[in-house]
Amino acid sequence: MVGVNNMNNMFIKVCSLSPRIELGRPMANVKLILKEIKKLETKNPHFIVLPELCVTGYSCGDLFFQDYLLNENDKAIKYFLNNNDYNGIIILGAVYVHRNNIFNCAYVIYKDQVLGIVPKTYLPNNKEYYEARQFASGAVLGDEVIKVDNYNTTFGRQLFYEQSKDVTFGVEICEDMWAPISPATYLTMAGAELIFNLSASNEVLDKDDTRRYIIKSFTQRNKCAYVYASSGRFESTQDTVYSNHCIISSLGNIVNESTLFDNDTVTLLGDIDLGQIKYLKRKDATNREALKLYFDNVLSSSINCAFTDDNFTFESPVSRTPFIPEDNHKEAYKKILNIQVASLARRITHVNVKNVLLGLSGGLDSTLALIVLYKTFEYLNMDKEGIKLITMPGPGTSERTLRNAVNLAKGFGLDIETIEITEIVKKELELLKHDMNNKDITYENTQARMRTSILFKKANQLNGIVLGTGDLSELALGWCTFNGDHMSNYSVNSGLPKTLIRFMVEAFLQYEENVNEILIETLTDILNTPISPELSGKDQKTEDIIGKYEIHDFIMYRFLIAGDSEDRIDYLLHHAFPELSKEDRKYYLKTFFHRFFSQQFKRSVLPDGPKVLSISLSPRSDWRMPSDIKYID
């Protein structure tokens, strides 16, 4: 296994930098910018993007026609190149004159080289904007990429490829983003994983919401990351004001965002998971169809470059529980619960039953299933008499979980039937000539299948359906008995991993009103009870056998969300769980992948259940894999 210092770890650090400027003073501005960039050496971002026309200032008006400003712009660019020793790519906003036309441009710079100059395509020319008065659109060039001798570079619409990180990136400028079909749309179709936008967007009421929405939506649709840098209050406020709004977004999410109207330079950093972007691009059939439709507009010209070293560190800690939302917990709880309730309500009304049976074990999964079932009956205005709870203590059942199952029903004001299965299990094992003292897989699965058998027979008796309780983590690891707890008429938790199941039960306690004392006491104890199937004995603990669910959920997240290899997950485990040794990480990875591949046969015959997250393991939708395939160690 590759060590954790692998250079090409497929994470990119980006920076959106909105500096103080002095309007109309290019040399002073590049010196200020170089000072700000110098401060970033300890953070070491791979890319730094600055606002539109930050070398001169955006709001210079007709001064852009004047030789003195154009000459100062050129001198400032050359000074920047001669004094830039930063080991990353800098995208700088400045003018460039070609054939006596002035272009609003992005200079893509690596140390003392201009890798390429990209002109703005769409020039706003209404309301407070009159850019077409001073500038020419890059559209006049068509797809032509022109050689620029004075900077030994190229000028035009082009892609850039950084070899050491294997990242393709493109640039657009301000209004380009607002166009019906933006230049970045074609750039991402041509393979760009990362888009930079140099902007000077003035602030009016709610415009920040619109920017945020456009950028998030773009990165979601085009499977990419987007780094946006806008001018601040140091521009002219003669008629408009600028707010230094900076945004870093990836795959529909905001990675980081600045506050508005900062009184100084804004430096916004964020980590981009390039591996996840590449994985989702590979899966994106819509993008492939778009290529067929718009192939003639997709770029073929690209510029290559490479970083000389990489001292990457994460800007934000790697979350140990990536399935759990970082904020807005109440809203997330409500949304997840609503999905589960709506899906179960649809199934109940479709099969037209009044009774739903639930095997209540006193564990986390069946607890959440009961919460969802109770809320569904409320949603449908159904008689709670139709909630049929059964607890089935067996040879390995502890007094604690049995008590919690009974008290849980009492807390919800529901009846519960107890069916003792110990004697039935003994008789079954006698028929098999199996020693009761041999607590092997046969002993365990006989109990699990007996409980499922009783539930289905009872459902026939009551003209009802059986509600499944198994979760996404158990499905990934195959930690369920085939045709035992693996089976139900509808599996309401199958879209939630174990860490999120725990979050939902905790959130029920925190956010639901009028939770009585019995529920508070019982749910608190359930949350504190070690997870166990209680099949081989009262002291059996799942996490002693397969490892901690928190770590397995982390591995599952990376594998399903980003398609990560073992090496890359190992790199991330090292950062998320520093207490784990290299041997510990290797154990968890091998355990997860061995179980994940060997247990696909259980997922191939999975009961129906709702998708809750962006991923699931349903064989009918998200995960289609042959059952007879081996993982390559």
C-alpha positions in Angstrom: 0.0 0.0 0.0 1.3 3.4 -0.9 2.2 5.7 2.0 0.3 8.7 3.1 2.8 11.2 1.5 1.8 10.3 -2.1 2.3 13.6 -4.0 -0.6 13.0 -6.5 -3.2 12.5 -3.8 -5.8 14.2 -6.1 -6.6 17.0 -3.8 -6.1 20.5 -5.1 -5.9 23.6 -2.8 -7.3 26.7 -4.4 -7.4 30.4 -3.3 -9.7 33.2 -4.2 -7.9 36.4 -3.5 -9.6 39.8 -3.6 -6.9 42.4 -2.7 -6.9 46.1 -1.8 -6.1 48.1 -4.9 -5.4 51.7 -5.9 -7.6 52.6 -8.8 -5.6 53.4 -12.0 -2.2 52.5 -10.4 -1.0 49.2 -12.0 2.5 49.1 -10.5 1.3 49.8 -7.0 -1.3 47.1 -7.4 1.0 44.3 -8.6 3.3 45.0 -5.7 0.4 44.8 -3.2 -0.7 41.5 -4.9 2.8 40.0 -4.7 2.9 40.8 -1.0 -0.4 39.1 -0.4 0.7 36.1 -2.4 3.9 35.9 -0.4 1.7 35.5 2.8 0.2 32.4 1.3 3.5 30.4 1.1 2.7 28.5 4.3 -0.7 27.5 2.9 0.7 26.6 -0.5 -2.4 26.7 -2.7 -1.9 25.2 -6.1 -4.0 28.0 -7.8 -4.7 31.6 -6.9 -7.3 33.5 -8.8 -7.7 37.3 -8.5 -10.5 39.6 -9.6 -11.2 41.0 -13.1 -8.8 43.8 -14.1 -7.3 43.9 -10.7 -4.0 45.2 -12.2 -5.6 48.5 -13.2 -8.8 48.4 -11.3 -12.1 47.6 -13.1 -13.8 51.0 -12.9 -11.3 53.1 -14.8 -13.8 54.0 -17.6 -12.5 55.7 -20.6 -9.0 55.8 -19.1 -8.6 52.3 -20.7 -8.2 54.1 -24.0 -5.2 56.1 -22.8 -1.6 55.1 -23.6 -0.4 55.9 -20.2 -2.7 53.3 -18.5 -2.1 50.7 -21.1 1.6 51.2 -20.9 1.6 51.0 -17.1 -0.5 47.8 -17.3 2.3 46.2 -19.5 5.1 47.4 -17.2 3.2 46.0 -14.2 2.7 42.6 -15.8 6.4 42.4 -16.6 7.3 43.5 -13.1 5.0 40.8 -11.7 6.7 38.1 -13.9 10.2 39.2 -12.9 9.3 39.1 -9.2 7.0 36.2 -8.9 8.7 33.2 -7.2 5.4 31.6 -6.1 5.3 27.9 -6.9 1.7 27.8 -8.0 -0.5 29.0 -10.9 -1.8 32.6 -10.6 -4.7 33.9 -12.6 -4.5 37.6 -12.9 -6.9 40.1 -14.3 -5.5 42.7 -16.7 -5.9 44.3 -20.2 -4.3 43.1 -23.3 -4.2 45.0 -26.6 -4.4 43.1 -29.9 -4.7 44.7 -33.3 -5.7 48.0 -31.6 -8.5 46.3 -29.8 -8.5 46.3 -26.0 -9.4 43.0 -24.3 -10.4 42.4 -20.7 -8.3 39.3 -20.0 -7.1 36.7 -17.6 -3.3 36.1 -17.5 -2.5 32.5 -16.5 0.9 32.7 -14.9 3.4 30.2 -13.6 6.5 31.9 -12.0 7.9 34.0 -14.8 5.9 32.5 -17.6 2.5 33.6 -19.0 1.0 30.2 -19.9 -1.8 31.8 -21.8 -4.0 34.9 -22.0 -7.8 34.4 -22.1 -10.1 37.2 -23.2 -13.6 37.9 -21.9 -16.3 36.7 -24.2 -19.5 38.3 -23.0 -19.4 42.1 -22.4 -22.2 43.5 -20.3 -23.6 46.6 -22.0 -26.7 47.6 -20.2 -27.9 49.2 -17.0 -24.8 50.2 -15.1 -22.4 48.3 -17.4 -21.0 49.7 -20.7 -18.0 47.4 -21.3 -18.5 47.3 -25.0 -17.6 51.0 -25.0 -14.0 50.2 -24.1 -13.4 46.5 -24.8 -13.6 44.0 -27.6 -15.1 40.5 -27.1 -13.0 37.4 -27.3 -15.7 36.1 -29.7 -14.1 38.1 -32.5 -11.2 35.6 -32.4 -13.5 32.6 -32.9 -11.6 29.5 -32.0 -8.3 31.1 -33.1 -5.5 30.9 -30.6 -2.9 33.5 -31.4 0.8 33.5 -30.7 1.9 36.5 -28.5 5.6 37.2 -28.9 6.1 39.8 -26.2 5.0 37.3 -23.6 6.0 34.2 -25.5 2.5 32.8 -25.0 -0.9 32.4 -26.6 -4.0 34.4 -26.7 -7.6 33.1 -27.1 -10.0 30.6 -25.7 -8.0 27.6 -24.4 -7.7 24.9 -21.8 -4.8 24.4 -19.5 -3.4 21.0 -18.2 -1.3 20.7 -15.1 0.6 17.4 -15.4 1.7 16.6 -11.9 -1.8 16.8 -10.4 -3.5 15.6 -13.6 -5.9 18.5 -13.6 -7.5 20.3 -16.6 -8.7 23.8 -15.9 -10.2 26.7 -17.7 -11.0 30.4 -17.2 -13.9 32.7 -17.8 -14.5 36.3 -16.8 -17.4 37.8 -14.8 -20.3 38.2 -17.3 -19.3 34.9 -19.1 -20.8 33.1 -16.1 -24.2 34.8 -16.5 -24.6 33.9 -20.2 -27.2 31.4 -21.4 -24.4 29.1 -22.5 -21.2 30.1 -20.8 -17.7 29.5 -22.1 -17.1 27.3 -19.0 -19.9 25.0 -20.2 -17.8 24.2 -23.3 -14.6 24.1 -21.2 -16.1 21.4 -18.8 -17.4 19.4 -21.8 -13.9 19.5 -23.2 -12.6 18.0 -19.9 -12.0 20.9 -17.5 -12.4 19.8 -13.9 -11.7 23.2 -12.5 -13.0 26.6 -13.6 -11.7 30.0 -12.4 -13.8 33.2 -12.7 -12.2 36.7 -12.4 -15.1 39.1 -11.7 -16.0 42.6 -10.8 -19.6 42.1 -9.8 -21.3 45.1 -8.2 -23.6 44.5 -5.2 -27.3 45.1 -5.3 -30.0 43.6 -3.1 -29.9 39.7 -3.2 -27.4 39.5 -6.0 -25.1 37.5 -3.7 -27.9 34.8 -3.5 -28.1 34.7 -7.3 -24.3 34.3 -7.7 -24.3 31.5 -5.1 -27.2 29.7 -6.9 -25.6 30.0 -10.4 -22.2 28.7 -9.2 -23.6 25.8 -7.2 -25.9 24.8 -10.0 -23.1 25.0 -12.5 -20.8 22.8 -10.6 -23.6 20.3 -10.0 -24.6 20.1 -13.6 -21.1 20.1 -15.1 -19.4 17.9 -12.4 -16.6 20.4 -11.6 -15.2 22.9 -9.2 -15.6 26.7 -9.5 -13.4 29.3 -7.9 -14.8 32.9 -8.1 -13.0 36.1 -7.1 -14.7 39.5 -7.2 -13.6 43.1 -6.7 -14.0 44.9 -3.4 -14.9 48.3 -2.1 -11.6 49.8 -3.3 -13.2 50.2 -6.8 -14.9 53.4 -7.6 -18.2 53.9 -5.8 -19.3 56.7 -8.2 -22.4 54.8 -9.2 -22.0 51.2 -7.9 -20.4 49.4 -5.0 -18.4 46.2 -5.1 -18.4 43.7 -2.2 -15.4 41.4 -2.7 -17.6 38.3 -2.9 -15.4 35.2 -3.2 -16.8 31.7 -3.6 -15.3 28.2 -3.9 -17.8 25.6 -5.0 -17.5 21.9 -5.9 -20.1 19.5 -7.2 -23.1 21.6 -6.1 -21.7 22.4 -2.6 -20.1 25.6 -1.2 -16.6 24.7 -0.1 -15.9 28.2 1.3 -17.3 31.7 1.0 -16.3 35.2 2.0 -18.4 37.7 3.9 -19.4 40.8 1.9 -17.8 44.2 2.2 -14.6 43.3 3.9 -12.5 46.3 4.8 -9.2 44.7 3.7 -7.8 42.0 1.4 -9.9 38.8 1.3 -8.1 35.5 1.1 -10.4 32.5 0.7 -8.9 29.0 0.7 -10.5 25.6 -0.1 -9.7 22.0 -0.8 -11.0 20.5 -4.0 -11.4 16.7 -4.3 -10.3 16.1 -7.8 -10.6 12.4 -7.5 -14.4 12.7 -6.8 -14.8 15.1 -9.8 -13.0 12.7 -12.1 -15.1 9.8 -10.8 -18.4 11.6 -11.4 -17.4 12.9 -14.8 -16.7 9.3 -15.8 -20.2 8.3 -14.7 -21.9 11.3 -16.3 -23.9 10.0 -19.3 -25.5 13.4 -19.8 -22.1 15.0 -20.4 -21.4 12.4 -23.1 -24.7 13.2 -24.8 -23.9 16.9 -24.7 -20.6 16.2 -26.4 -22.5 14.7 -29.3 -24.7 17.8 -29.6 -22.0 20.4 -29.2 -18.8 18.8 -30.3 -18.0 21.5 -32.8 -17.9 24.1 -30.1 -15.7 22.1 -27.7 -12.1 23.2 -27.4 -9.2 21.2 -28.7 -6.4 23.7 -27.9 -4.7 23.2 -24.5 -1.6 24.5 -22.7 0.5 22.1 -20.6 2.4 23.0 -17.4 3.5 21.2 -14.2 4.2 22.1 -10.5 7.7 21.2 -9.3 6.7 20.1 -5.8 3.7 19.6 -3.6 3.4 20.2 0.2 -0.3 19.8 0.4 -2.1 20.2 3.7 -5.9 20.2 4.2 -7.4 23.6 4.7 -10.2 22.1 6.8 -10.1 18.9 8.9 -11.2 15.8 7.0 -14.5 14.9 8.6 -14.7 11.6 10.4 -18.4 11.4 9.8 -18.9 12.6 6.2 -22.5 11.3 6.0 -23.6 13.6 8.8 -24.3 17.2 7.7 -21.9 19.8 9.2 -24.6 22.3 10.0 -28.4 22.8 9.8 -28.9 19.6 11.7 -32.6 20.2 12.4 -33.3 20.9 8.7 -31.4 17.8 7.7 -33.2 15.7 10.2 -36.6 16.9 8.9 -35.6 16.3 5.3 -34.4 12.8 5.8 -37.4 11.9 8.0 -39.8 13.3 5.3 -38.2 11.2 2.6 -38.6 8.0 4.7 -42.1 8.9 5.8 -43.2 9.8 2.2 -41.8 6.6 0.8 -43.4 4.3 3.4 -46.7 6.2 3.1 -46.7 5.5 -0.6 -46.1 1.8 -0.1 -48.7 1.5 2.6 -51.4 3.2 0.4 -50.4 1.2 -2.6 -50.8 -2.2 -1.0 -53.8 -0.9 0.9 -53.0 -2.4 4.3 -54.0 -1.2 7.8 -51.3 -3.1 9.6 -47.5 -2.8 9.5 -45.4 -5.2 11.5 -42.1 -4.3 13.0 -39.7 -6.5 14.9 -38.4 -4.3 17.8 -35.0 -5.4 19.1 -34.1 -2.4 21.3 -31.3 -1.4 18.9 -30.7 1.7 16.8 -32.0 0.5 13.5 -35.4 -0.8 14.7 -35.7 2.4 16.9 -35.5 4.6 13.8 -37.8 2.3 11.9 -40.4 2.8 14.7 -40.0 6.6 14.6 -40.6 6.6 10.8 -43.5 4.2 11.1 -45.2 6.2 13.8 -44.7 9.5 11.9 -46.0 7.8 8.7 -49.2 6.7 10.5 -49.6 10.3 11.7 -49.0 11.6 8.1 -51.7 9.2 6.8 -54.1 9.8 9.7 -54.2 6.1 10.2 -55.2 4.3 13.5 -52.1 3.6 15.5 -53.6 0.2 16.4 -52.2 -0.8 13.0 -48.6 -0.5 14.3 -47.9 -4.1 15.3 -44.8 -4.3 17.4 -43.2 -7.7 18.2 -40.1 -8.4 20.2 -38.7 -11.9 20.0 -36.1 -12.6 22.7 -33.9 -15.6 22.1 -30.9 -17.4 23.6 -28.6 -14.3 23.2 -31.0 -11.5 24.1 -30.0 -9.3 27.0 -32.3 -7.9 29.6 -31.2 -4.4 28.6 -32.3 -4.6 25.0 -35.5 -6.4 25.8 -36.4 -3.8 28.4 -35.6 -1.0 26.0 -37.8 -2.6 23.3 -40.7 -2.8 25.7 -40.2 0.7 27.1 -39.8 2.2 23.6 -43.3 0.9 22.7 -44.7 2.2 26.0 -43.1 5.6 25.3 -44.9 5.8 21.9 -48.2 4.6 23.6 -48.2 1.4 21.6 -48.8 -2.2 22.5 -46.0 -4.8 21.9 -46.3 -8.5 21.7 -43.5 -10.7 23.1 -42.8 -14.0 21.3 -40.1 -16.0 23.0 -38.1 -18.0 20.4 -35.5 -19.9 22.5 -37.5 -23.2 22.6 -38.3 -23.0 18.9 -34.7 -22.4 18.1 -33.7 -25.4 20.2 -36.1 -27.6 18.3 -34.9 -26.4 14.9 -31.3 -27.1 15.9 -32.3 -30.6 17.2 -33.8 -31.3 13.8 -30.5 -30.3 12.3 -28.6 -32.4 14.8 -26.7 -29.3 15.8 -25.2 -28.9 19.3 -26.7 -26.0 21.2 -23.3 -25.3 22.7 -21.8 -24.8 19.3 -22.5 -21.1 18.8 -21.4 -20.9 15.1 -23.0 -19.3 12.1 -25.8 -22.0 12.0 -26.7 -21.2 15.6 -26.8 -17.5 14.9 -28.6 -17.6 11.6 -31.3 -20.0 12.9 -32.3 -17.3 15.3 -32.3 -14.5 12.7 -34.3 -16.5 10.2 -36.7 -17.6 12.9 -37.5 -14.0 13.7 -38.1 -13.1 10.1 -40.2 -16.2 9.5 -42.4 -15.3 12.5 -42.8 -11.7 11.3 -43.9 -12.8 7.8 -46.4 -15.4 9.1 -47.8 -12.9 11.5 -48.1 -10.4 8.6 -50.2 -13.0 6.7 -52.3 -13.5 9.8 -53.0 -9.8 10.2 -53.1 -8.9 6.5 -50.2 -6.6 6.9 -46.6 -6.0 5.7 -43.3 -6.4 7.4 -41.1 -3.3 7.8 -37.4 -3.9 7.4 -34.8 -2.2 9.6 -31.4 -2.9 8.1 -29.2 0.0 7.2 -26.8 1.0 4.4 -23.7 0.1 6.5 -24.9 -3.4 7.1 -25.7 -3.8 3.4 -22.2 -2.7 2.4 -20.6 -5.1 4.9 -23.1 -7.9 4.3 -23.7 -7.8 8.1 -27.2 -9.4 7.8 -28.5 -12.9 7.6 -29.5 -13.9 4.0 -33.3 -14.4 4.1 -33.3 -13.4 7.7 -33.1 -9.8 8.8 -32.0 -9.2 5.2 -35.7 -9.6 4.0 -38.9 -7.6 4.4 -41.7 -6.1 2.4 -40.2 -2.6 2.6 -36.8 -1.6 4.0 -37.2 1.9 5.3 -33.6 2.4 6.6 -31.7 0.9 3.6 -30.6 4.4 2.4 -29.0 5.5 5.7 -25.5 4.4 7.0 -25.2 3.5 10.7 -23.6 6.9 11.6 -26.6 8.7 10.1 -29.1 6.3 11.9 -27.5 7.4 15.2 -27.7 11.0 14.1 -31.5 10.6 13.3 -32.3 9.1 16.7 -30.3 11.8 18.5 -32.0 14.4 16.4 -35.4 13.0 17.3 -34.6 13.5 21.0 -33.3 17.0 20.3 -35.8 18.5 17.8 -39.1 16.8 18.3 -41.5 18.5 20.7 -43.4 16.8 23.6 -41.0 13.8 23.9 -42.0 12.2 27.2 -39.7 11.0 30.0 -40.0 7.3 29.1 -38.8 8.1 25.5 -36.0 10.3 26.7 -34.7 7.7 29.1 -35.1 4.8 26.7 -33.6 6.5 23.6 -30.7 7.7 25.6 -30.0 4.2 26.8 -30.4 2.8 23.3 -27.8 5.3 22.0 -25.4 4.2 24.8 -25.9 0.5 24.2 -23.1 -1.3 22.2 -24.3 -2.4 18.8 -25.0 -6.1 18.8 -27.0 -8.7 16.9 -27.2 -10.7 20.2 -27.1 -14.0 18.4 -24.1 -15.8 19.9 -24.4 -14.3 23.4 -25.5 -11.4 25.6 -22.0 -9.9 25.4 -21.6 -10.1 21.6 -20.5 -6.7 20.2 -20.6 -6.0 16.4 -17.7 -3.5 16.5 -15.5 -6.0 18.3 -16.0 -8.4 15.3 -15.9 -6.2 12.2 -14.5 -2.9 13.5 -16.0 0.5 14.2 -18.9 1.6 12.0 -17.6 5.2 12.0 -14.5 4.0 10.1 -16.3 1.6 7.8 -18.8 4.4 7.0 -15.9 6.7 6.1 -14.5 4.1 3.8 -17.9 3.4 2.2 -18.4 7.1 1.7 -15.1 7.6 -0.2 -15.6 4.4 -2.2 -19.2 5.2 -3.3 -19.0 9.0 -3.5 -15.6 9.4 -5.2 -14.7 5.9 -6.5 -11.5 6.1 -4.4 -8.8 3.4 -4.5 -7.5 1.7 -1.3 -4.4 4.0 -1.5 -6.4 7.2 -1.6 -8.7 6.1 1.2 -5.7 5.1 3.2 -4.3 8.7 2.7 -7.6 10.2 3.9 -8.0 7.7 6.8 -4.6 8.9 8.0 -5.9 12.5 8.2 -9.4 11.7 9.5 -8.3 9.1 12.1 -4.7 9.9 13.0 -5.0 7.5 16.0 -5.0 4.6 13.6 -1.7 3.0 12.8 -0.8 1.9 9.2 -1.6 -1.7 10.2 -5.0 -0.6 11.6 -5.8 1.2 8.4 -4.8 -1.8 6.3 -7.0 -4.0 8.5 -10.0 -1.8 8.0 -9.5 -1.5 4.3 -9.1 -5.2 3.7 -12.0 -6.0 5.9 -14.3 -3.5 4.2 -13.4 -4.5 0.6 -13.4 -8.2 1.3 -16.8 -8.0 2.8 -18.2 -5.5 0.3 -17.3 -7.7 -2.7 -18.1 -11.1 -1.2 -21.5 -10.0 0.0 -23.0 -8.5 -3.2 -25.3 -11.5 -3.5 -27.3 -10.2 -0.6 -27.7 -6.8 -2.2 -28.7 -8.3 -5.5 -32.0 -9.5 -4.0 -32.6 -6.4 -1.8 -36.2 -5.5 -0.9 -37.5 -2.1 -2.0 -36.5 0.9 0.1 -36.0 4.7 -0.4 -32.9 6.4 -1.6 -32.1 9.1 0.9 -28.5 10.3 0.0 -26.8 10.9 -3.3 -25.7 7.2 -3.2 -27.4 3.9 -2.5 -26.6 0.2 -2.9 -29.9 -0.7 -4.6 -29.3 -3.2 -7.4 -32.1 -1.5 -9.3 -30.5 1.9 -9.4 -27.1 3.1 -8.0 -25.1 -0.1 -7.6 -25.1 -2.9 -10.2 -22.4 -5.4 -9.7 -22.1 -9.1 -10.4 -22.4 -11.3 -7.3 -19.5 -13.6 -8.4 -16.7 -11.1 -8.6 -13.6 -11.0 -6.4 -11.8 -7.9 -5.2 -8.2 -7.6 -6.3 -6.0 -7.2 -3.2 
